[in-house]
Amino acid sequence: MHPWTLYALEVSRDRERETNLHRLMAQGFDVPSRPSRLRRPAALALAALSRGSAAAARRLDDCVAEDLGRSLALTK
């Protein structure tokens, strides 16, 4: 999926969340002002895991590409 599409979807979700928050506040519901204490650390941990797996995948792709290049060079 194109990055701009993902960005547009996230902006849309943000606007929907804000609309729902304002609707709940207008109906008299008490909305917590602070986010969860677990949300940010969990997001940071998942981001670190994602970056690590992406780096590992890039290293693996480089190794496989080199091996494939060597094997094709030998068959000529």
Biopython code that builds the backbone (N, CA, C, O; Angstrom):
import numpy as np
from Bio.PDB.StructureBuilder import StructureBuilder

atoms = [
    (1, "MET", "N", (0.844, -1.167, 0.000)),
    (1, "MET", "CA", (0.000, 0.000, 0.000)),
    (1, "MET", "C", (0.897, 1.241, 0.000)),
    (1, "MET", "O", (1.946, 1.254, 0.645)),
    (2, "HIS", "N", (0.494, 2.244, -0.702)),
    (2, "HIS", "CA", (1.287, 3.466, -0.825)),
    (2, "HIS", "C", (1.291, 4.234, 0.507)),
    (2, "HIS", "O", (0.267, 4.295, 1.188)),
    (3, "PRO", "N", (2.438, 4.820, 0.878)),
    (3, "PRO", "CA", (2.514, 5.545, 2.159)),
    (3, "PRO", "C", (1.487, 6.667, 2.299)),
    (3, "PRO", "O", (0.982, 6.904, 3.396)),
    (4, "TRP", "N", (1.173, 7.354, 1.212)),
    (4, "TRP", "CA", (0.187, 8.434, 1.303)),
    (4, "TRP", "C", (-1.199, 7.894, 1.608)),
    (4, "TRP", "O", (-1.991, 8.550, 2.285)),
    (5, "THR", "N", (-1.493, 6.701, 1.111)),
    (5, "THR", "CA", (-2.780, 6.075, 1.421)),
    (5, "THR", "C", (-2.856, 5.759, 2.906)),
    (5, "THR", "O", (-3.879, 6.000, 3.547)),
    (6, "LEU", "N", (-1.776, 5.221, 3.448)),
    (6, "LEU", "CA", (-1.736, 4.919, 4.875)),
    (6, "LEU", "C", (-1.866, 6.188, 5.710)),
    (6, "LEU", "O", (-2.551, 6.204, 6.732)),
    (7, "TYR", "N", (-1.203, 7.249, 5.262)),
    (7, "TYR", "CA", (-1.283, 8.521, 5.978)),
    (7, "TYR", "C", (-2.717, 9.062, 5.964)),
    (7, "TYR", "O", (-3.228, 9.515, 6.988)),
    (8, "ALA", "N", (-3.356, 9.008, 4.792)),
    (8, "ALA", "CA", (-4.736, 9.502, 4.681)),
    (8, "ALA", "C", (-5.673, 8.697, 5.569)),
    (8, "ALA", "O", (-6.572, 9.261, 6.192)),
    (9, "LEU", "N", (-5.472, 7.381, 5.632)),
    (9, "LEU", "CA", (-6.306, 6.547, 6.498)),
    (9, "LEU", "C", (-6.097, 6.896, 7.966)),
    (9, "LEU", "O", (-7.056, 6.930, 8.737)),
    (10, "GLU", "N", (-4.863, 7.152, 8.354)),
    (10, "GLU", "CA", (-4.581, 7.495, 9.751)),
    (10, "GLU", "C", (-5.182, 8.849, 10.115)),
    (10, "GLU", "O", (-5.710, 9.016, 11.214)),
    (11, "VAL", "N", (-5.107, 9.810, 9.207)),
    (11, "VAL", "CA", (-5.720, 11.121, 9.450)),
    (11, "VAL", "C", (-7.228, 10.963, 9.607)),
    (11, "VAL", "O", (-7.843, 11.590, 10.469)),
    (12, "SER", "N", (-7.806, 10.125, 8.772)),
    (12, "SER", "CA", (-9.250, 9.868, 8.862)),
    (12, "SER", "C", (-9.611, 9.242, 10.209)),
    (12, "SER", "O", (-10.607, 9.618, 10.827)),
    (13, "ARG", "N", (-8.798, 8.284, 10.659)),
    (13, "ARG", "CA", (-9.046, 7.655, 11.961)),
    (13, "ARG", "C", (-8.914, 8.663, 13.099)),
    (13, "ARG", "O", (-9.703, 8.647, 14.044)),
    (14, "ASP", "N", (-7.911, 9.543, 13.004)),
    (14, "ASP", "CA", (-7.744, 10.577, 14.030)),
    (14, "ASP", "C", (-8.967, 11.477, 14.110)),
    (14, "ASP", "O", (-9.452, 11.790, 15.197)),
    (15, "ARG", "N", (-9.454, 11.884, 12.960)),
    (15, "ARG", "CA", (-10.638, 12.752, 12.940)),
    (15, "ARG", "C", (-11.860, 12.030, 13.498)),
    (15, "ARG", "O", (-12.676, 12.633, 14.195)),
    (16, "GLU", "N", (-11.986, 10.737, 13.191)),
    (16, "GLU", "CA", (-13.108, 9.968, 13.717)),
    (16, "GLU", "C", (-13.023, 9.842, 15.237)),
    (16, "GLU", "O", (-14.032, 9.952, 15.933)),
    (17, "ARG", "N", (-11.803, 9.611, 15.749)),
    (17, "ARG", "CA", (-11.623, 9.527, 17.200)),
    (17, "ARG", "C", (-11.990, 10.847, 17.877)),
    (17, "ARG", "O", (-12.660, 10.859, 18.910)),
    (18, "GLU", "N", (-11.547, 11.956, 17.287)),
    (18, "GLU", "CA", (-11.873, 13.259, 17.855)),
    (18, "GLU", "C", (-13.374, 13.514, 17.841)),
    (18, "GLU", "O", (-13.931, 14.034, 18.807)),
    (19, "THR", "N", (-14.023, 13.146, 16.747)),
    (19, "THR", "CA", (-15.473, 13.318, 16.646)),
    (19, "THR", "C", (-16.185, 12.491, 17.708)),
    (19, "THR", "O", (-17.108, 12.980, 18.361)),
    (20, "ASN", "N", (-15.767, 11.251, 17.884)),
    (20, "ASN", "CA", (-16.379, 10.399, 18.901)),
    (20, "ASN", "C", (-16.131, 10.939, 20.307)),
    (20, "ASN", "O", (-17.012, 10.878, 21.165)),
    (21, "LEU", "N", (-14.941, 11.464, 20.539)),
    (21, "LEU", "CA", (-14.620, 12.041, 21.839)),
    (21, "LEU", "C", (-15.516, 13.241, 22.137)),
    (21, "LEU", "O", (-16.045, 13.369, 23.241)),
    (22, "HIS", "N", (-15.681, 14.116, 21.153)),
    (22, "HIS", "CA", (-16.543, 15.288, 21.346)),
    (22, "HIS", "C", (-18.003, 14.878, 21.548)),
    (22, "HIS", "O", (-18.723, 15.489, 22.338)),
    (23, "ARG", "N", (-18.429, 13.843, 20.830)),
    (23, "ARG", "CA", (-19.806, 13.348, 20.981)),
    (23, "ARG", "C", (-20.019, 12.803, 22.389)),
    (23, "ARG", "O", (-21.041, 13.081, 23.016)),
    (24, "LEU", "N", (-19.063, 12.031, 22.883)),
    (24, "LEU", "CA", (-19.181, 11.481, 24.234)),
    (24, "LEU", "C", (-19.179, 12.588, 25.289)),
    (24, "LEU", "O", (-19.934, 12.534, 26.260)),
    (25, "MET", "N", (-18.323, 13.587, 25.087)),
    (25, "MET", "CA", (-18.276, 14.688, 26.042)),
    (25, "MET", "C", (-19.589, 15.479, 26.023)),
    (25, "MET", "O", (-20.050, 15.938, 27.068)),
    (26, "ALA", "N", (-20.187, 15.638, 24.845)),
    (26, "ALA", "CA", (-21.459, 16.364, 24.737)),
    (26, "ALA", "C", (-22.590, 15.596, 25.410)),
    (26, "ALA", "O", (-23.544, 16.198, 25.901)),
    (27, "GLN", "N", (-22.489, 14.279, 25.433)),
    (27, "GLN", "CA", (-23.516, 13.459, 26.068)),
    (27, "GLN", "C", (-23.318, 13.357, 27.575)),
    (27, "GLN", "O", (-24.139, 12.750, 28.264)),
    (28, "GLY", "N", (-22.244, 13.941, 28.095)),
    (28, "GLY", "CA", (-22.026, 13.976, 29.531)),
    (28, "GLY", "C", (-21.161, 12.854, 30.075)),
    (28, "GLY", "O", (-21.052, 12.698, 31.292)),
    (29, "PHE", "N", (-20.544, 12.071, 29.202)),
    (29, "PHE", "CA", (-19.676, 11.002, 29.680)),
    (29, "PHE", "C", (-18.348, 11.590, 30.124)),
    (29, "PHE", "O", (-17.843, 12.536, 29.520)),
    (30, "ASP", "N", (-17.785, 11.017, 31.191)),
    (30, "ASP", "CA", (-16.489, 11.449, 31.679)),
    (30, "ASP", "C", (-15.416, 10.751, 30.857)),
    (30, "ASP", "O", (-15.308, 9.525, 30.881)),
    (31, "VAL", "N", (-14.637, 11.517, 30.144)),
    (31, "VAL", "CA", (-13.590, 10.971, 29.278)),
    (31, "VAL", "C", (-12.249, 11.194, 29.966)),
    (31, "VAL", "O", (-11.947, 12.316, 30.370)),
    (32, "PRO", "N", (-11.432, 10.137, 30.109)),
    (32, "PRO", "CA", (-10.136, 10.312, 30.775)),
    (32, "PRO", "C", (-9.247, 11.276, 29.988)),
    (32, "PRO", "O", (-9.189, 11.225, 28.759)),
    (33, "SER", "N", (-8.566, 12.144, 30.709)),
    (33, "SER", "CA", (-7.723, 13.145, 30.049)),
    (33, "SER", "C", (-6.339, 12.610, 29.714)),
    (33, "SER", "O", (-5.665, 13.139, 28.829)),
    (34, "ARG", "N", (-5.906, 11.555, 30.422)),
    (34, "ARG", "CA", (-4.588, 10.994, 30.168)),
    (34, "ARG", "C", (-4.719, 9.643, 29.480)),
    (34, "ARG", "O", (-5.624, 8.868, 29.789)),
    (35, "PRO", "N", (-3.814, 9.361, 28.548)),
    (35, "PRO", "CA", (-3.832, 8.034, 27.937)),
    (35, "PRO", "C", (-3.335, 6.972, 28.932)),
    (35, "PRO", "O", (-2.792, 7.299, 29.987)),
    (36, "SER", "N", (-3.521, 5.763, 28.591)),
    (36, "SER", "CA", (-3.111, 4.648, 29.427)),
    (36, "SER", "C", (-1.603, 4.674, 29.676)),
    (36, "SER", "O", (-0.827, 5.104, 28.822)),
    (37, "ARG", "N", (-1.205, 4.209, 30.855)),
    (37, "ARG", "CA", (0.228, 4.138, 31.178)),
    (37, "ARG", "C", (0.923, 3.037, 30.392)),
    (37, "ARG", "O", (2.146, 3.062, 30.254)),
    (38, "LEU", "N", (0.181, 2.085, 29.880)),
    (38, "LEU", "CA", (0.779, 0.975, 29.161)),
    (38, "LEU", "C", (0.881, 1.212, 27.661)),
    (38, "LEU", "O", (1.680, 0.567, 26.983)),
    (39, "ARG", "N", (0.085, 2.123, 27.145)),
    (39, "ARG", "CA", (0.021, 2.292, 25.691)),
    (39, "ARG", "C", (1.353, 2.734, 25.102)),
    (39, "ARG", "O", (1.825, 2.128, 24.141)),
    (40, "ARG", "N", (1.967, 3.772, 25.651)),
    (40, "ARG", "CA", (3.221, 4.282, 25.082)),
    (40, "ARG", "C", (4.360, 3.269, 25.202)),
    (40, "ARG", "O", (5.044, 3.030, 24.207)),
    (41, "PRO", "N", (4.599, 2.662, 26.368)),
    (41, "PRO", "CA", (5.670, 1.655, 26.425)),
    (41, "PRO", "C", (5.422, 0.472, 25.484)),
    (41, "PRO", "O", (6.356, -0.055, 24.879)),
    (42, "ALA", "N", (4.164, 0.064, 25.368)),
    (42, "ALA", "CA", (3.857, -1.038, 24.451)),
    (42, "ALA", "C", (4.137, -0.624, 23.009)),
    (42, "ALA", "O", (4.675, -1.412, 22.231)),
    (43, "ALA", "N", (3.778, 0.601, 22.650)),
    (43, "ALA", "CA", (4.036, 1.089, 21.289)),
    (43, "ALA", "C", (5.532, 1.176, 21.024)),
    (43, "ALA", "O", (5.991, 0.819, 19.939)),
    (44, "LEU", "N", (6.299, 1.648, 22.008)),
    (44, "LEU", "CA", (7.751, 1.738, 21.836)),
    (44, "LEU", "C", (8.376, 0.354, 21.688)),
    (44, "LEU", "O", (9.281, 0.164, 20.875)),
    (45, "ALA", "N", (7.902, -0.602, 22.463)),
    (45, "ALA", "CA", (8.431, -1.966, 22.368)),
    (45, "ALA", "C", (8.108, -2.586, 21.013)),
    (45, "ALA", "O", (8.960, -3.230, 20.400)),
    (46, "LEU", "N", (6.880, -2.391, 20.550)),
    (46, "LEU", "CA", (6.508, -2.929, 19.244)),
    (46, "LEU", "C", (7.282, -2.245, 18.117)),
    (46, "LEU", "O", (7.653, -2.893, 17.138)),
    (47, "ALA", "N", (7.525, -0.948, 18.249)),
    (47, "ALA", "CA", (8.304, -0.238, 17.234)),
    (47, "ALA", "C", (9.741, -0.760, 17.193)),
    (47, "ALA", "O", (10.305, -0.945, 16.115)),
    (48, "ALA", "N", (10.329, -0.995, 18.364)),
    (48, "ALA", "CA", (11.691, -1.531, 18.417)),
    (48, "ALA", "C", (11.746, -2.929, 17.808)),
    (48, "ALA", "O", (12.680, -3.256, 17.076)),
    (49, "LEU", "N", (10.758, -3.740, 18.106)),
    (49, "LEU", "CA", (10.691, -5.083, 17.529)),
    (49, "LEU", "C", (10.554, -5.006, 16.012)),
    (49, "LEU", "O", (11.191, -5.771, 15.287)),
    (50, "SER", "N", (9.729, -4.090, 15.538)),
    (50, "SER", "CA", (9.531, -3.925, 14.103)),
    (50, "SER", "C", (10.817, -3.477, 13.411)),
    (50, "SER", "O", (11.179, -4.000, 12.357)),
    (51, "ARG", "N", (11.506, -2.497, 14.018)),
    (51, "ARG", "CA", (12.768, -2.034, 13.437)),
    (51, "ARG", "C", (13.809, -3.152, 13.424)),
    (51, "ARG", "O", (14.553, -3.303, 12.456)),
    (52, "GLY", "N", (13.856, -3.929, 14.498)),
    (52, "GLY", "CA", (14.816, -5.036, 14.556)),
    (52, "GLY", "C", (14.537, -6.095, 13.518)),
    (52, "GLY", "O", (15.461, -6.587, 12.870)),
    (53, "SER", "N", (13.276, -6.453, 13.349)),
    (53, "SER", "CA", (12.943, -7.472, 12.354)),
    (53, "SER", "C", (13.177, -6.956, 10.939)),
    (53, "SER", "O", (13.552, -7.729, 10.057)),
    (54, "ALA", "N", (12.960, -5.657, 10.708)),
    (54, "ALA", "CA", (13.228, -5.084, 9.388)),
    (54, "ALA", "C", (14.725, -5.115, 9.091)),
    (54, "ALA", "O", (15.132, -5.420, 7.970)),
    (55, "ALA", "N", (15.538, -4.800, 10.090)),
    (55, "ALA", "CA", (16.995, -4.840, 9.900)),
    (55, "ALA", "C", (17.461, -6.267, 9.626)),
    (55, "ALA", "O", (18.316, -6.485, 8.768)),
    (56, "ALA", "N", (16.915, -7.224, 10.336)),
    (56, "ALA", "CA", (17.273, -8.624, 10.116)),
    (56, "ALA", "C", (16.851, -9.074, 8.720)),
    (56, "ALA", "O", (17.589, -9.798, 8.053)),
    (57, "ALA", "N", (15.687, -8.656, 8.283)),
    (57, "ALA", "CA", (15.209, -9.024, 6.943)),
    (57, "ALA", "C", (16.108, -8.416, 5.865)),
    (57, "ALA", "O", (16.396, -9.062, 4.858)),
    (58, "ARG", "N", (16.555, -7.159, 6.079)),
    (58, "ARG", "CA", (17.457, -6.538, 5.101)),
    (58, "ARG", "C", (18.787, -7.279, 5.027)),
    (58, "ARG", "O", (19.319, -7.499, 3.939)),
    (59, "ARG", "N", (19.327, -7.667, 6.193)),
    (59, "ARG", "CA", (20.590, -8.419, 6.190)),
    (59, "ARG", "C", (20.408, -9.768, 5.496)),
    (59, "ARG", "O", (21.273, -10.191, 4.729)),
    (60, "LEU", "N", (19.310, -10.431, 5.757)),
    (60, "LEU", "CA", (19.045, -11.722, 5.125)),
    (60, "LEU", "C", (18.888, -11.555, 3.622)),
    (60, "LEU", "O", (19.402, -12.365, 2.851)),
    (61, "ASP", "N", (18.176, -10.502, 3.195)),
    (61, "ASP", "CA", (18.021, -10.253, 1.761)),
    (61, "ASP", "C", (19.368, -10.017, 1.096)),
    (61, "ASP", "O", (19.600, -10.496, -0.014)),
    (62, "ASP", "N", (20.264, -9.282, 1.762)),
    (62, "ASP", "CA", (21.596, -9.036, 1.203)),
    (62, "ASP", "C", (22.367, -10.340, 1.048)),
    (62, "ASP", "O", (23.013, -10.559, 0.024)),
    (63, "CYS", "N", (22.305, -11.206, 2.055)),
    (63, "CYS", "CA", (23.020, -12.480, 1.998)),
    (63, "CYS", "C", (22.463, -13.371, 0.894)),
    (63, "CYS", "O", (23.224, -13.984, 0.145)),
    (64, "VAL", "N", (21.151, -13.444, 0.795)),
    (64, "VAL", "CA", (20.522, -14.288, -0.223)),
    (64, "VAL", "C", (20.829, -13.744, -1.609)),
    (64, "VAL", "O", (21.065, -14.520, -2.534)),
    (65, "ALA", "N", (20.830, -12.430, -1.770)),
    (65, "ALA", "CA", (21.133, -11.825, -3.068)),
    (65, "ALA", "C", (22.569, -12.137, -3.477)),
    (65, "ALA", "O", (22.831, -12.444, -4.640)),
    (66, "GLU", "N", (23.510, -12.060, -2.515)),
    (66, "GLU", "CA", (24.901, -12.374, -2.831)),
    (66, "GLU", "C", (25.043, -13.840, -3.225)),
    (66, "GLU", "O", (25.728, -14.153, -4.199)),
    (67, "ASP", "N", (24.403, -14.743, -2.482)),
    (67, "ASP", "CA", (24.476, -16.165, -2.809)),
    (67, "ASP", "C", (23.861, -16.443, -4.171)),
    (67, "ASP", "O", (24.403, -17.229, -4.948)),
    (68, "LEU", "N", (22.737, -15.806, -4.466)),
    (68, "LEU", "CA", (22.085, -15.997, -5.751)),
    (68, "LEU", "C", (22.962, -15.461, -6.874)),
    (68, "LEU", "O", (23.057, -16.081, -7.933)),
    (69, "GLY", "N", (23.606, -14.314, -6.656)),
    (69, "GLY", "CA", (24.508, -13.753, -7.662)),
    (69, "GLY", "C", (25.685, -14.662, -7.928)),
    (69, "GLY", "O", (26.091, -14.826, -9.078)),
    (70, "ARG", "N", (26.243, -15.259, -6.884)),
    (70, "ARG", "CA", (27.369, -16.192, -7.061)),
    (70, "ARG", "C", (26.929, -17.436, -7.811)),
    (70, "ARG", "O", (27.641, -17.904, -8.699)),
    (71, "SER", "N", (25.777, -17.974, -7.472)),
    (71, "SER", "CA", (25.315, -19.199, -8.128)),
    (71, "SER", "C", (25.013, -18.951, -9.605)),
    (71, "SER", "O", (25.274, -19.814, -10.443)),
    (72, "LEU", "N", (24.470, -17.789, -9.925)),
    (72, "LEU", "CA", (24.200, -17.473, -11.322)),
    (72, "LEU", "C", (25.487, -17.198, -12.077)),
    (72, "LEU", "O", (25.570, -17.510, -13.265)),
    (73, "ALA", "N", (26.492, -16.624, -11.434)),
    (73, "ALA", "CA", (27.770, -16.339, -12.096)),
    (73, "ALA", "C", (28.486, -17.638, -12.437)),
    (73, "ALA", "O", (29.192, -17.697, -13.444)),
    (74, "LEU", "N", (28.327, -18.667, -11.637)),
    (74, "LEU", "CA", (28.994, -19.948, -11.892)),
    (74, "LEU", "C", (28.352, -20.691, -13.051)),
    (74, "LEU", "O", (29.029, -21.498, -13.689)),
    (75, "THR", "N", (27.100, -20.463, -13.350)),
    (75, "THR", "CA", (26.418, -21.223, -14.394)),
    (75, "THR", "C", (26.654, -20.671, -15.782)),
    (75, "THR", "O", (26.280, -21.313, -16.764)),
    (76, "LYS", "N", (27.265, -19.495, -15.898)),
    (76, "LYS", "CA", (27.480, -18.908, -17.235)),
    (76, "LYS", "C", (28.562, -19.593, -17.988)),
    (76, "LYS", "O", (28.859, -19.217, -19.121)),
]
sb = StructureBuilder()
sb.init_structure("model")
sb.init_model(0)
sb.init_chain("A")
sb.init_seg("    ")
for serial, (resi, resn, name, xyz) in enumerate(atoms, 1):
    if name == "N":
        sb.init_residue(resn, " ", resi, " ")
    sb.init_atom(name, np.array(xyz, "f"), 0.0, 1.0, " ", f" {name:<3s}", serial, name[0])
structure = sb.get_structure()
